[in-house]
Amino acid sequence: MDIKAYQRTEGDINLSAERELWQETHLSRQTRDVLEEDSRYFLHQSMSTPCLNVITNAEGIYLEDLDGRKYMDFHGNSVHQVGYKNSYVIDAVKKQLDNLPFLPRRYTSAVAVQLARKLVELAPGDLNKVLFTPSGTSAIGIAMKLVRKATGNFKTISTWDSFHGASLDAISVGGEGVFRNHMGPLLPGTEHMMPYNSYRSFYGDSDHDGSKTLDYLEYMLKRESDVGAVIMEPVRSTDVQIPPKAYFQRLRQLCDQYGVLLVLDEIPTALGRTGKMFVHEHYDIVPDIVVIGKGLGGGLFPMAGIIAREGLDVAHDISLGHYTHEKSSVGCAAALATIEYIEQNGLLEHAERMGVLLERELMAMKNRHEVIGDVRVIGMLAGIELVTDRHTKEEAVEGAEKVMYRCMEMGLSFKVSNGNVLTLVPPLITTQEQLEQALHCIETAISQVFPQ
């Protein structure tokens, strides 16, 4: 099967020959029967059905499949900061289920107010207003509507290769072909610029800080008078692109200069992933709107939302969200417990320490293996870029997929992004010993697939 390059941007491919070989070699007949039934009933789509395996349990940092194998889950769809089956979060959810299992939309509850107050206390500056939604995608939609209401302008500027969700409005802002291609007309006014590292890809280190891409953004802002917002991921979690502080400080300055709101999508990266509660804290800036989700529900409940500057509370006469589960009592209890667990167990500090270990060990691994072209680390988020040639940066696409499946054989699960980036997203509860074990699996697999 001919797999297009754009199909590999967000994650690994579910229709490749390598996956089929791994399944035939390692999965029992019973497991394959369940996968075949899943394939029969669910609509097929990239990165989902047909599925990889059948999971029967998720606990701590581990997944367990139908055949009894356990895997350290360094993927987790970015929801598992506090680990699976976290008893603190589960107890809070059970208590809420007994007390108030559902909150009709016209009402509020103490737990919803407590979560909102906690987020406002944690967020910097005047990020003092929140709105909750059942998913990150819908939170992006709410942010876009609020931008239009607050500014009177409908255009947005985002970057190619970005991911902001899978709904029609979110893929209009997003920049990945696997979601956008052949979808027909998308939302008008969703302009795109190159991501910060694109000039570097073309011209080497001459644009080490992404300043040329911001020069282009300023060119756009000078000529587009009806731009309401710039929407960006402060760290691109898919293949772990980490702009320098100067990039976002200038971006904030440009938005202020041209009267444009800055919306930061931290759906997969907030809540401790990078060693800070919010990613933008690394850049010493305050966005106008920050979008959060995924890990907010503690790996138990779908929860997302926006935190906005107080001055943007201007939509009293319209419904920005109006979702049935907007202030879900159970979801708010899960989110509040998740944040409390992160704080009470020092997971921000732990993520910082593990980030130092990750960077040190991966840089040493890079020195030992020519196939590793780059490593990028921030907290407990890491990308290992595999190349066939460090000078040409030619992507080792087939080899990267083989490495992933070798690691699966050794009990480590992660995803491959952009075709050649091993993306590691360990739970924040992962110990140093477990992290070192995972890195040993990766290096062993690299040595097997790329013998020197």
N, C-alpha and C positions, 0 to 999 in steps of 0.2 A: 504494500500500500504506500502510495506517495504521500508523505506527511509534509505539509507546507510549513515554512518557517514560522509564520504567524500563529500556528496552532500550538507552538511550544512556549509561548510567552508566559502564561500564567502558571503552568504546571506541567507535570509529565503527561505523556500520551497514553490513553487507555486502549488504543487499537494497534499498538506496535507489535512487531514480530518478537521483540525481546520480552514483552509482557506475556505474550502467548506462551513462549518457551518456559518462562518462569512458572506460570500457572500449571502447565502440563507436567513439569518436573516436581513441583513441591506441593501441589494441592491434592487432597484426597478426592475420590469419586463423590463422596457425600458433599464436600464443599463445592465442587464443580456443578453438581446438580442444583444447589441453592443459587449459584451464580447464573445458571441457565434460566431458572425460574424468574429471578430478578430481571434478567434481560428480556424475558417474555412480557412482563407486566409494566415495566417502567419505560417511558420514552427515552430513547438513546440520546446522549449528548456528550460532547467532549469533556473529559476529565471526570465523568461520573459513570453512569451506566453505558456500556458494560463495566462492571466494577472489578476491582483488583482482588478482593478477598472477602471472606465472611467473618465479621467480628462478633464475639459472644460476650466479651467483658472489656471494660476500660477502667483502670484503677491506678492512681498515682501517676507515674510517667509511662505506664505500660498499656498496650493493647494485647488482647488474647484472641486468637482466631479459633475457628470451629475445630481445627485439628489439634488444638492445645498448645500451639506455639505462642511465645510472648515476644513482643517487640517494644523497644524503647521508642516512644512516639515523638519524634522531633519534627513533626508537621502539625497535626492537631487542628488544622484550619484556624490556627491562631486563637483558639478559644480556651486553651488549657493552662493559663498562667499559674493557677493554684492547683493544678493536677486534676485528674479524674476522680470522681467519687469523694471529693473533699468533704469530710464529715462536718466541718464547721458550716459550710454552705448548705449541705443537705439538711442539717438540723434546722437551720433558719427557714428553709423552704417548707419542711414538714410542719413546723410551727405555724407558718403563714397559711398553709393549706387547711389546718385545723381552725384557724382564726378567721381568715377572710380570703377564700380561694379566688375570687373574681371581683373586680371593681368596675361597675358600669361607668361609662365614659364621662358622664356629667358630674361625677363625684370625685373626691380626693380621699386619701387615707394618710394616716400618720407615717407609714413606711415610705410612701411616695415622697412626702415632704422631707423626710429624713435623708433619703438618697439625694434629692435635689440640693438640700443644704450642704451635704457632704461634698458633692462635686463642686459646688460654688466655693466652698472653703479651700479645696485643693487647687482649683484653677487660679492662675495668676491674674493680676490686674483687675479690670472690671468685667471679667467673664462671669456674670452674675445671674444669667437667665438660662434655663434649660427646657428642653422638650424631649420626651422619650418616644421611641418607636419600637416596633418588633424586629427591625432589621437594619443593618448598616445601609443597605441600598435605599430604604425609605427615608433614612436620616439624611442621606445626600439629597434626595428630592425635597425634603423640608428646607434644607439649607439653601437650595437654589430658589425656592419660592420666597423665602425670607429676603434673600438678596434682591430679587425683583421688587418686592414690596418696599424695602427700605431705601433703595437707590433710584427706583423708577427706570432702571436699565436692565435689559434682558440678556445681554451677551456675557459669556464667561470665557476665560482663557485658561486652558489646562494643558497638559503635556501629552504628546504621543507616548505610547507604552505604559501609560498610567492605568490603574484599575480603581474604579470607584463603585462597583456594583454591577448587577446584570440586568436591571430593568431598562426600559427604553430610554428614559431620561438619563440614567446613570451611564449607560454605554455611549450616549451622545457626548457626555463630558469625558468619559474614559477614552483611552487611546490604544486598546488592544484589538488586533484584527480578529482574534478568535471569538470575540463578542460582537464586533461591529460589522464585519464583512457580510455583504449580501442581505443586509437588513433593510435596504431601501432608504428613503429619506429619514434622517434622524432629526433630533430637536434643532431648530434653527438657532443661530447665534452662538453655537458652541465652538469657539475658535480654539486652535491648538498651536503650541510652540514646541520646539525640540526640548527634551529633558536636559538637565544640567550637564550630563556627561557626554552629550552627543557630539559636540565639537571635539572633545578630547578623543572620541572614537575615530573621528575623521582625521584630526590634525596632530595627534599625539599629546604631549604634555603642554602644548602652547595655551590650552585653556584649562589649567589644572583646577581653577576655582569656579568654573562655569560662568565666568563673567560675559563671555560672548553670547551665551543664550539669553542672559538678562539684558544685554544690549539690544537684542532682537525684540524682547518683550517691551522694552521702552519704546522702540520703533512702532510696535503695534499700538501701545497705549496713546502715543502721540496722534495716531491717525484714526483710532476708533473711539468716538466720543460716547458711545452707549454701552461700554463695558461695565458690568455691575460687580464682577468678582474675578479674582484669580483663585483657582482651586488646585491644590497640590497635595501630594503626600510628602510630609517632611522627611521621611525615610521610605524609600520604595521597598516594601517588605518582600516582594516577589523574588527579585534577584539581588536585594540588599544594596541599593545605591544610597550613599550617605553624603549629601552635599556638605560642604564646609560651612562654618558659622557665618562667614562673610557673605555667602550666597543668600541666606535667608534674611540677614540684616539689610542687605541692599534691596531684596524683594519687598520687605516691609516698607522701606523708604520709598520705593517706586509706587506702591499701592497708596501710601499717604499722599505722595506728590500729585497723583492723578485722580484722587478721590475714588479709589476702587477698594472694595472689601477684600480681605485675605481670608480664605477658607482653607483650613488644613484638615485633611482626611487622615485621622489617626485610628481608624477603625481596627486595623490589625496590630497596631504598635503601641497604643496607649496602655496605661495600667501596669507599668513596670517592665515591659519587654526590653526597653533600652536602658534600664537603670534609673529612669525618672518616671514619675507618674504620668506625665505628658511629654511627648517627644519634643515639642517646641521649647521646652525648658532648656534643652541643650543649646539653643540658638539665642537665648536671651531676648526673645520677642514675644509679643502677645498678639495672636491672631484675632480677627473679628468674630470668627466662628470656628470652633473645633468640633469635629465629628468623631464620635466614639462608638464602639460596638464590640462584637465578637467576644473577647474575654470578659466583658462587663457582666455577663450572665453566669460566670463561674463554671463554664462548661456544662451547665445544666439547663439554662433557659435562654431563649433568644431575646436579647435586650440590646438596644442601641439608643443613640440620642445625639442632640447637639447641645453645646454650651456656647452661649452668645454674649456679646457685650450688652450691657444693660441698655444702652442707647438704641439697640436694635429691637426693642420691645414695641413694635409699631404696627402689629398685624391684628389688632383687636377685632377688626370688622370682617376678617376672613378666617377660614380654617386652614392652617398650615399643614396639619396632619390628620386630625379627626379619626385616628385609628382605634379600632375596637379595644385593642390591648395597649392603649397609649400609656396609661399609668398602672400597668399590671401589678397587682399587689404581690403576686408570687415572684415576678421578675424583679421588682424593686427589692424584695427581701434577699433574693439571690445576689443581686448587684451590691447591695450594702454589705452583706456578709463577705463577699469577695474582696472588697476594698479593705474591710476591717482585717481580714486574714493577711492580706499583703502587708499592711502596716504593722500588725501585732507580731508577725514572724520575720520582720526585717528583710522582706524579699527584694526591695529596691536595692539595698546595700549588697545583698547576695548576688543580684544580677550584675551589679557593677564589678564585684570581685570575679565572678565567673567570666565576665567579658574580658577582663585582663588576662585570665588564664587562656581563654579561647584564642585571643589574638596572639599571645606568645606561642602557643602550641601550633597554631595554624601557620604562623610565619616560619617556624622551624620546619614544619612539614613542607612548606613551599620551597625552602632551601634544599630539601632532600629530593624533590620531585619536579622535574622540568615541566611536567604536564600541568602543574598548578600555575596559572598565569597571574592570578590575583586572589587575595583574600580580603574580605570586608567584614568588619565586626563592629557592632555597637550593642553593648550589654549582652543579653542572651538571644542575639539574632546574628547569624553569620552566613556569608556566602562564599563558597569556594569555586572559583571560575577555572574550568578545565579547558586547556587549549592544546592544539597539536604543535603549535609553534609560538613561542613567547614574543617573537619579533613581529610576526604578521597578525597575531591574536586570532588565528583561525580556530574556530570553536570545535571542541572535541565532543560533538553531539552524541554520536553513537557510543563512545566510551563512557560518557557521563551517565547514560541510562544503564549501561552494564554495571557501573560502580554502584548505582542505587540498588540494583537487584542482588548484587553480591552482599551488600550491607543487609538487605532484607533476610538473606540466608543466615546472617550472623546475628539477627535479632535487633536490627536498627532500621527504623522507618523515617524517611524524610522525602522531600519532593525535589525534582529537578526543574529549575526555572530557566526560561529563555534558551532552553535547549542544552545549555552546558554549565549551569550554575547549580551546585549542590547547596540547597537552602536549608539551613538548620534553625529550627524554632523550638528549642527544648522548653518544657515547662519550667517556671521559675523555681520550682521545688527541687529540680534536678541537683543532685549532690556533685561535688568535685569528682568523686570516684566514678559515678555514673557518666559524667561528662568525659572523663579520661577514657573510660571503656568505649564510649561512642567514637571518640577520635581514633582509638586504636582500630576499630572496625573500618573506619573510613580509609585510614592509611593502608591497612591490609588489602582492602578492595582495590585501591588505586594501584598498589604494587602488583596485584594479580592481573588487572586489566591493562596496565601500562608498564610492563616489565622494562627495566632500564639495562 
